[in-house]
Amino acid sequence: MKRKVLLVNSIYLSLYLVFGTLYYLFANTDDLFANHPVFASIYVGFVAVHAAIVLAAVLFQWWGYAARKRGPLVFASLLCVIAGLELVLLLVPAGAMLLSVILNAVAGRPEPPASA
């Protein structure tokens, strides 16, 4: 095992947990919570689940580093993938709304006059 690389990765993942979660929760939240409270609550739920999964990944990462075992490291990597996919789900509602706007724009166009 390359212990130095593993140490750097463990520190990186720990920093991401702290600063990434703070960024996701506090970036532009005044406007979001004031104007879109329902979306804001869904967003906070997604971020909380993401942070919990990343916390578990950080714990397994440090356990694998300290115990010099590969099992916890593999599980930490799996949790990182799951956390990444879970956060991507935030894009699904935005994509659905964009599709709805496009369909409304297409449906709202005036029809050409019928030729006689």
TORPA-4810 file (N, C-alpha, C, O; in nm, 3 decimals):
<nodes>
NODE_1_0.084_-0.117_0.000_0.000_0.000_0.000_0.089_0.124_0.000_0.191_0.128_0.068_M
NODE_2_0.050_0.222_-0.075_0.121_0.349_-0.077_0.063_0.439_0.030_-0.038_0.506_0.009_K
NODE_3_0.128_0.438_0.145_0.074_0.506_0.263_0.067_0.658_0.246_-0.026_0.721_0.298_R
NODE_4_0.161_0.718_0.177_0.159_0.863_0.161_0.040_0.907_0.076_-0.026_1.005_0.107_K
NODE_5_0.015_0.834_-0.031_-0.100_0.866_-0.117_-0.229_0.845_-0.039_-0.323_0.924_-0.051_V
NODE_6_-0.233_0.739_0.038_-0.352_0.711_0.118_-0.375_0.819_0.223_-0.489_0.857_0.249_L
NODE_7_-0.268_0.869_0.283_-0.279_0.977_0.381_-0.331_1.105_0.314_-0.419_1.172_0.368_L
NODE_8_-0.277_1.137_0.198_-0.323_1.256_0.125_-0.471_1.242_0.090_-0.547_1.338_0.103_V
NODE_9_-0.511_1.124_0.045_-0.651_1.103_0.010_-0.741_1.111_0.133_-0.852_1.164_0.125_N
NODE_10_-0.696_1.060_0.245_-0.776_1.067_0.368_-0.794_1.211_0.413_-0.903_1.250_0.454_S
NODE_11_-0.687_1.289_0.405_-0.697_1.431_0.441_-0.788_1.505_0.344_-0.871_1.586_0.385_I
NODE_12_-0.773_1.476_0.214_-0.858_1.539_0.112_-1.005_1.509_0.137_-1.089_1.599_0.132_Y
NODE_13_-1.036_1.383_0.164_-1.175_1.345_0.187_-1.230_1.410_0.313_-1.347_1.450_0.317_L
NODE_14_-1.148_1.423_0.416_-1.191_1.489_0.539_-1.218_1.637_0.515_-1.317_1.691_0.564_S
NODE_15_-1.130_1.702_0.440_-1.151_1.844_0.408_-1.275_1.864_0.323_-1.349_1.960_0.341_L
NODE_16_-1.297_1.771_0.228_-1.418_1.781_0.145_-1.543_1.770_0.232_-1.640_1.842_0.211_Y
NODE_17_-1.540_1.679_0.329_-1.656_1.663_0.416_-1.689_1.794_0.487_-1.804_1.835_0.491_L
NODE_18_-1.588_1.859_0.542_-1.613_1.981_0.618_-1.648_2.098_0.526_-1.755_2.158_0.539_V
NODE_19_-1.558_2.129_0.433_-1.578_2.249_0.352_-1.684_2.229_0.243_-1.756_2.323_0.210_F
NODE_20_-1.694_2.110_0.187_-1.796_2.083_0.086_-1.936_2.093_0.144_-2.025_2.152_0.082_G
NODE_21_-1.955_2.036_0.262_-2.087_2.043_0.324_-2.123_2.187_0.359_-2.236_2.230_0.337_T
NODE_22_-2.026_2.261_0.413_-2.052_2.402_0.443_-2.085_2.481_0.317_-2.174_2.565_0.318_L
NODE_23_-2.013_2.453_0.210_-2.039_2.524_0.084_-2.179_2.492_0.032_-2.254_2.583_-0.004_Y
NODE_24_-2.215_2.364_0.030_-2.345_2.325_-0.023_-2.459_2.384_0.060_-2.564_2.418_0.006_Y
NODE_25_-2.438_2.397_0.190_-2.545_2.447_0.276_-2.555_2.599_0.280_-2.663_2.653_0.300_L
NODE_26_-2.441_2.669_0.263_-2.444_2.814_0.282_-2.422_2.897_0.157_-2.428_3.019_0.164_F
NODE_27_-2.399_2.837_0.043_-2.379_2.913_-0.082_-2.515_2.959_-0.134_-2.599_2.877_-0.170_A
NODE_28_-2.535_3.088_-0.139_-2.658_3.149_-0.194_-2.785_3.100_-0.126_-2.889_3.091_-0.191_N
NODE_29_-2.778_3.069_0.001_-2.897_3.015_0.067_-2.999_3.122_0.102_-3.118_3.091_0.116_T
NODE_30_-2.958_3.247_0.117_-3.055_3.351_0.151_-3.162_3.362_0.044_-3.282_3.363_0.075_D
NODE_31_-3.121_3.370_-0.079_-3.215_3.380_-0.190_-3.295_3.251_-0.206_-3.416_3.254_-0.230_D
NODE_32_-3.229_3.138_-0.192_-3.295_3.009_-0.211_-3.403_2.987_-0.107_-3.515_2.949_-0.141_L
NODE_33_-3.372_3.010_0.021_-3.470_2.986_0.126_-3.581_3.090_0.126_-3.695_3.059_0.160_F
NODE_34_-3.549_3.212_0.087_-3.650_3.318_0.087_-3.752_3.299_-0.025_-3.871_3.319_-0.005_A
NODE_35_-3.704_3.260_-0.142_-3.793_3.255_-0.259_-3.845_3.116_-0.291_-3.950_3.103_-0.354_N
NODE_36_-3.775_3.013_-0.250_-3.814_2.876_-0.285_-3.801_2.784_-0.164_-3.711_2.701_-0.161_H
NODE_37_-3.888_2.797_-0.065_-3.871_2.719_0.058_-3.888_2.568_0.038_-3.821_2.490_0.105_P
NODE_38_-3.975_2.527_-0.053_-3.994_2.383_-0.076_-3.870_2.322_-0.141_-3.821_2.218_-0.097_V
NODE_39_-3.819_2.388_-0.244_-3.698_2.339_-0.308_-3.581_2.342_-0.210_-3.496_2.252_-0.211_F
NODE_40_-3.575_2.445_-0.128_-3.466_2.456_-0.031_-3.468_2.341_0.068_-3.363_2.288_0.104_A
NODE_41_-3.587_2.301_0.112_-3.594_2.189_0.206_-3.555_2.058_0.139_-3.491_1.974_0.202_S
NODE_42_-3.593_2.039_0.014_-3.551_1.919_-0.059_-3.399_1.920_-0.078_-3.333_1.816_-0.064_I
NODE_43_-3.345_2.036_-0.110_-3.201_2.051_-0.130_-3.125_2.018_-0.002_-3.025_1.946_-0.006_Y
NODE_44_-3.172_2.070_0.111_-3.105_2.043_0.238_-3.112_1.894_0.271_-3.017_1.838_0.325_V
NODE_45_-3.224_1.830_0.239_-3.234_1.686_0.260_-3.132_1.609_0.179_-3.067_1.518_0.231_G
NODE_46_-3.117_1.645_0.052_-3.017_1.579_-0.033_-2.876_1.603_0.020_-2.794_1.511_0.023_F
NODE_47_-2.847_1.725_0.061_-2.713_1.756_0.112_-2.686_1.683_0.243_-2.574_1.637_0.266_V
NODE_48_-2.787_1.670_0.328_-2.769_1.598_0.455_-2.740_1.451_0.430_-2.652_1.393_0.495_A
NODE_49_-2.812_1.389_0.338_-2.785_1.249_0.305_-2.645_1.236_0.244_-2.571_1.143_0.277_V
NODE_50_-2.609_1.328_0.155_-2.476_1.327_0.094_-2.368_1.339_0.202_-2.268_1.266_0.199_H
NODE_51_-2.387_1.430_0.296_-2.288_1.449_0.402_-2.278_1.326_0.491_-2.169_1.291_0.536_A
NODE_52_-2.390_1.260_0.519_-2.387_1.139_0.602_-2.311_1.026_0.532_-2.234_0.954_0.596_A
NODE_53_-2.332_1.011_0.402_-2.261_0.908_0.327_-2.112_0.940_0.322_-2.028_0.851_0.337_I
NODE_54_-2.078_1.066_0.300_-1.936_1.106_0.295_-1.873_1.089_0.433_-1.756_1.050_0.442_V
NODE_55_-1.946_1.117_0.540_-1.894_1.095_0.675_-1.859_0.947_0.696_-1.754_0.915_0.751_L
NODE_56_-1.948_0.860_0.653_-1.919_0.716_0.664_-1.796_0.680_0.580_-1.713_0.600_0.623_A
NODE_57_-1.785_0.739_0.462_-1.668_0.713_0.377_-1.539_0.762_0.444_-1.436_0.695_0.437_A
NODE_58_-1.544_0.878_0.509_-1.427_0.931_0.579_-1.386_0.838_0.692_-1.268_0.810_0.711_V
NODE_59_-1.483_0.789_0.768_-1.452_0.699_0.878_-1.388_0.569_0.827_-1.290_0.522_0.885_L
NODE_60_-1.443_0.513_0.721_-1.385_0.391_0.665_-1.248_0.418_0.603_-1.159_0.333_0.608_F
NODE_61_-1.232_0.536_0.544_-1.103_0.572_0.486_-0.995_0.578_0.593_-0.887_0.522_0.575_Q
NODE_62_-1.023_0.645_0.704_-0.924_0.654_0.812_-0.902_0.519_0.879_-0.790_0.488_0.920_W
NODE_63_-1.006_0.439_0.889_-0.991_0.304_0.946_-0.898_0.221_0.858_-0.809_0.153_0.908_W
NODE_64_-0.919_0.225_0.728_-0.833_0.152_0.635_-0.690_0.201_0.640_-0.596_0.121_0.629_G
NODE_65_-0.672_0.332_0.656_-0.536_0.386_0.667_-0.469_0.340_0.796_-0.354_0.296_0.794_Y
NODE_66_-0.540_0.349_0.908_-0.481_0.315_1.037_-0.456_0.164_1.051_-0.355_0.123_1.107_A
NODE_67_-0.548_0.084_1.000_-0.536_-0.062_1.016_-0.455_-0.127_0.904_-0.424_-0.245_0.910_A
NODE_68_-0.423_-0.048_0.802_-0.351_-0.100_0.686_-0.426_-0.217_0.620_-0.368_-0.319_0.585_R
NODE_69_-0.557_-0.197_0.605_-0.642_-0.300_0.543_-0.707_-0.242_0.419_-0.736_-0.123_0.412_K
NODE_70_-0.729_-0.328_0.322_-0.790_-0.284_0.196_-0.942_-0.284_0.200_-1.006_-0.206_0.129_R
NODE_71_-1.001_-0.370_0.280_-1.147_-0.380_0.286_-1.216_-0.250_0.316_-1.305_-0.210_0.242_G
NODE_72_-1.177_-0.181_0.424_-1.241_-0.052_0.453_-1.216_0.051_0.343_-1.301_0.138_0.319_P
NODE_73_-1.101_0.043_0.277_-1.072_0.137_0.169_-1.162_0.114_0.049_-1.209_0.209_-0.014_L
NODE_74_-1.187_-0.011_0.018_-1.277_-0.044_-0.093_-1.418_0.004_-0.060_-1.488_0.060_-0.144_V
NODE_75_-1.460_-0.020_0.064_-1.593_0.024_0.105_-1.604_0.176_0.105_-1.707_0.231_0.067_F
NODE_76_-1.497_0.246_0.146_-1.497_0.393_0.142_-1.509_0.442_-0.002_-1.579_0.539_-0.029_A
NODE_77_-1.441_0.374_-0.093_-1.451_0.413_-0.234_-1.593_0.392_-0.286_-1.645_0.475_-0.361_S
NODE_78_-1.654_0.281_-0.248_-1.793_0.254_-0.287_-1.886_0.361_-0.232_-1.976_0.407_-0.302_L
NODE_79_-1.865_0.401_-0.108_-1.949_0.505_-0.049_-1.929_0.639_-0.119_-2.023_0.717_-0.133_L
NODE_80_-1.807_0.667_-0.164_-1.782_0.791_-0.238_-1.859_0.792_-0.370_-1.913_0.895_-0.410_C
NODE_81_-1.863_0.679_-0.437_-1.939_0.669_-0.562_-2.088_0.689_-0.535_-2.155_0.762_-0.608_V
NODE_82_-2.139_0.626_-0.431_-2.280_0.640_-0.396_-2.311_0.786_-0.360_-2.415_0.839_-0.400_I
NODE_83_-2.223_0.850_-0.285_-2.244_0.991_-0.247_-2.244_1.080_-0.370_-2.324_1.174_-0.379_A
NODE_84_-2.155_1.053_-0.464_-2.153_1.132_-0.588_-2.279_1.114_-0.669_-2.333_1.211_-0.722_G
NODE_85_-2.327_0.991_-0.681_-2.450_0.966_-0.756_-2.571_1.027_-0.686_-2.662_1.077_-0.752_L
NODE_86_-2.571_1.025_-0.555_-2.683_1.082_-0.481_-2.691_1.233_-0.501_-2.800_1.288_-0.514_E
NODE_87_-2.577_1.299_-0.505_-2.579_1.443_-0.524_-2.616_1.481_-0.667_-2.671_1.589_-0.691_L
NODE_88_-2.587_1.394_-0.762_-2.626_1.419_-0.901_-2.778_1.420_-0.914_-2.833_1.483_-1.005_V
NODE_89_-2.847_1.349_-0.825_-2.994_1.346_-0.830_-3.055_1.484_-0.812_-3.171_1.506_-0.849_L
NODE_90_-2.979_1.577_-0.757_-3.031_1.714_-0.746_-3.055_1.775_-0.883_-3.137_1.867_-0.896_L
NODE_91_-2.986_1.726_-0.984_-3.005_1.780_-1.118_-3.133_1.730_-1.184_-3.182_1.791_-1.279_L
NODE_92_-3.189_1.621_-1.134_-3.310_1.564_-1.194_-3.429_1.661_-1.185_-3.494_1.684_-1.287_V
NODE_93_-3.459_1.719_-1.067_-3.571_1.814_-1.065_-3.547_1.936_-1.154_-3.640_1.985_-1.218_P
NODE_94_-3.423_1.984_-1.159_-3.394_2.098_-1.246_-3.415_2.060_-1.392_-3.468_2.140_-1.469_A
NODE_95_-3.374_1.941_-1.431_-3.394_1.894_-1.568_-3.542_1.876_-1.600_-3.586_1.908_-1.711_G
NODE_96_-3.619_1.827_-1.503_-3.763_1.810_-1.524_-3.831_1.945_-1.543_-3.919_1.958_-1.627_A
NODE_97_-3.791_2.044_-1.465_-3.850_2.176_-1.479_-3.810_2.241_-1.611_-3.892_2.308_-1.674_M
NODE_98_-3.685_2.221_-1.653_-3.641_2.275_-1.782_-3.720_2.212_-1.896_-3.761_2.282_-1.989_L
NODE_99_-3.742_2.082_-1.890_-3.822_2.015_-1.991_-3.964_2.069_-1.992_-4.022_2.089_-2.099_L
NODE_100_-4.019_2.094_-1.874_-4.154_2.150_-1.866_-4.161_2.289_-1.928_-4.257_2.321_-1.997_S
NODE_101_-4.060_2.371_-1.904_-4.057_2.505_-1.963_-4.048_2.497_-2.115_-4.116_2.571_-2.186_V
NODE_102_-3.964_2.406_-2.164_-3.950_2.391_-2.310_-4.081_2.343_-2.372_-4.123_2.394_-2.476_I
NODE_103_-4.144_2.245_-2.309_-4.272_2.194_-2.362_-4.380_2.301_-2.358_-4.462_2.310_-2.450_L
NODE_104_-4.383_2.383_-2.253_-4.479_2.492_-2.247_-4.452_2.596_-2.356_-4.545_2.651_-2.415_N
NODE_105_-4.324_2.622_-2.381_-4.290_2.718_-2.486_-4.332_2.666_-2.623_-4.381_2.742_-2.706_A
NODE_106_-4.313_2.537_-2.646_-4.353_2.479_-2.775_-4.505_2.476_-2.787_-4.560_2.507_-2.892_V
NODE_107_-4.573_2.439_-2.678_-4.719_2.429_-2.682_-4.784_2.567_-2.690_-4.895_2.580_-2.744_A
NODE_108_-4.717_2.668_-2.638_-4.776_2.802_-2.638_-4.755_2.880_-2.765_-4.809_2.990_-2.779_G
NODE_109_-4.679_2.827_-2.858_-4.657_2.899_-2.985_-4.788_2.903_-3.063_-4.863_2.806_-3.066_R
NODE_110_-4.815_3.017_-3.127_-4.937_3.024_-3.207_-4.927_2.934_-3.329_-4.821_2.920_-3.390_P
NODE_111_-5.038_2.875_-3.363_-5.040_2.789_-3.480_-5.050_2.875_-3.606_-5.113_2.980_-3.605_E
NODE_112_-4.987_2.829_-3.713_-4.999_2.906_-3.837_-5.143_2.901_-3.887_-5.214_2.803_-3.865_P
NODE_113_-5.186_3.007_-3.955_-5.325_3.008_-4.005_-5.343_2.896_-4.108_-5.254_2.865_-4.186_P
NODE_114_-5.460_2.840_-4.104_-5.491_2.731_-4.197_-5.512_2.792_-4.337_-5.583_2.890_-4.354_A
NODE_115_-5.447_2.730_-4.434_-5.464_2.780_-4.572_-5.591_2.723_-4.631_-5.627_2.608_-4.607_S
NODE_116_-5.658_2.807_-4.709_-5.788_2.769_-4.764_-5.776_2.695_-4.893_-5.877_2.655_-4.951_A
</nodes>
